[in-house]
Amino acid sequence: MTTSLSPPPPPRLSRLPALPLVWIVPIVALAVGGWMVFREFRNRGPEITIEFADGKGVEPRKTTLDYLGVSVGTVTSVELRENLAGVKVTLRLDKNAAGLAREGAQFWIVHPEIGLTGVRGIETLLTGARINGRPGKGPPATAFKGLDRSPSVENVEEGRAFVLQSERLGAISPGAPVFYREVKVGFVETSKLDDDAATVLIRIRVKTPFVNLVRTNTRFWNSGGVSFKMNLLGAELKSTSLESLFSGGIAFATPDLAPLAPAAPDGTLFKLHQEMDKDWLKWQPRIRIDPPDEAPDAPAPSPLAPLVKP
């Protein structure tokens, strides 16, 4: 008995071209690169420009924008302004930080600062300069004016602001303390020359629990530095505090007249005396600091807005 063997089936020929193994790696790399580009565009926020007086330490693709200790943007370019009066920094925000791009936002370059009020930015000695920011509350914006120095850590929206007019600035600087009976009740926000350059205008902010202490007849004086007087009875050396010795300081007192003068509204202009009158220290008005009196409020001046006489 013979067994017949059937012939094997014919081979199937594929019409698809064979993919050489050498192309697998470039294709995978292209796919990964495409995904990274897609993710970059998906997480990309708005682009903003910030003008600074000096761009020392700011480098493209290296310097970051930090908010609450988290990097939320990167500098893309740094160039001189057209009038050579500063630099213009272009910065790309992350998508989740788009809320920083609003009118009224504050931006400043962080450099090492060592003083009696604390140590700031000391880590930039190793990491290089960085930019810090605070959000604004206005409409969306893309162009900003940067601060020349770090702003005060105080809450600039709390309390009431007052403007002091002085013959000279002295040692008073932003963040300097404001005292009432040698208790710190506020701080200096900013200062500038008056429009006629004859005097200096200084804006201070008194905190909410103490705004009642400032009345329309309150007296302010420069309490910074050291006061040294000599007379026939001897020498007198006096300083309000170690903090005001170096950063300057302002003190105030309110007359104890009856009835008590009205509470000063936001933005009231006062004269800043260079020296106090000894009688001012004798005033002992009884003023409730809580709750605050209802005083007619003017719009609170922005820390970046120019000082204007009320």
Secondary structure, DSSP 8 states (H G I E B T S, - for coil): ---------------S----GGGHHHHHHHHHHHHHHHHHHHTEEEEEEEEES--TT--TTT-EEEETTEEEEEEEEEEE-TTSSSEEEEEEEEGGGGGG-BTT-EEEEE--EEETTEEESTTHHHH--EEEEE--SSSB-SEEE-BSS---SS-TTSSEEEEEEES--TT--TT-EEEETTEEEEEEEEEEE-TTSSSEEEEEEE-GGGGGG-BTT-EEEE--S-EEEEETTEEEEE-S-HHHHHH--EEEE----SS---B--TT-EEEEESS--GGGGG-------SS-----------TTS-----
